Amino acid sequence: MVQIIFLISLFKIDPNPPIIDTFDMLEVNHKCNEYGVVNMNQVIAWDWHKRHKKFHCQWWKNMGDSAKEKTKEGETEWMKKRRAIADKIKDWETRKHFLNNTPYMGEYVGGKYAPVKNWRTGYWEIKFDNRIVRAKIFRETHTTNDPEVDDRQEFDTKARRGLREIKKTQLTEQWEEWQQQILNLKLSHP
């Protein structure tokens, strides 16, 4: 009996295959302030609308601090560049404003929500929470405005399709219950 339980635990059968959401384009957008310092990294999923003849946002996610990595070398280099620029600014208020708005934020490294090219399927994919968000087109942009917020003015957020809801199937619930019974050894022999 113990051998059977051990064998079953070795072979993890996933009754919940990942949900795949396909869009026309994925974009990693780095929103910068007026001095070019990145304030926010976000991933945006766009769909092409024939009637409007342009892409409209369907889903977005703030990549947060998972997309940045702070290093001592990077901070030292940033401070040197920052000081060189600040020394050229003659107006004290402008210089103070520049120094207050240009802290070291770290280097962009991608993180959990960064799209990765799947060469087998030809899609750019983001994998998280038993889900795959994918698109054939990928672009990376640096902007001073937020493209997702700009799109809200033209395309209502209620019209966005977003990501599909993950629902547990009855098979999944039965499988999880069965696994718990095995772990608790509450199964009886026939």
Secondary structure by P-SEA (a helix, b strand, c coil): caaaaaaaaacccccccbbbbbcccccbbbbbcccccccccbbbbbbbbccccbbbbccccccccccbbbbaaaaaaaaaaaaaaaaacccaaaaaaaaaaccccccccccccbbbbcccccccccccccbbbcccbbbbbcccccaaaaaaacccccccccccbbbbcaaaaaaaaaaaaaaacccccc
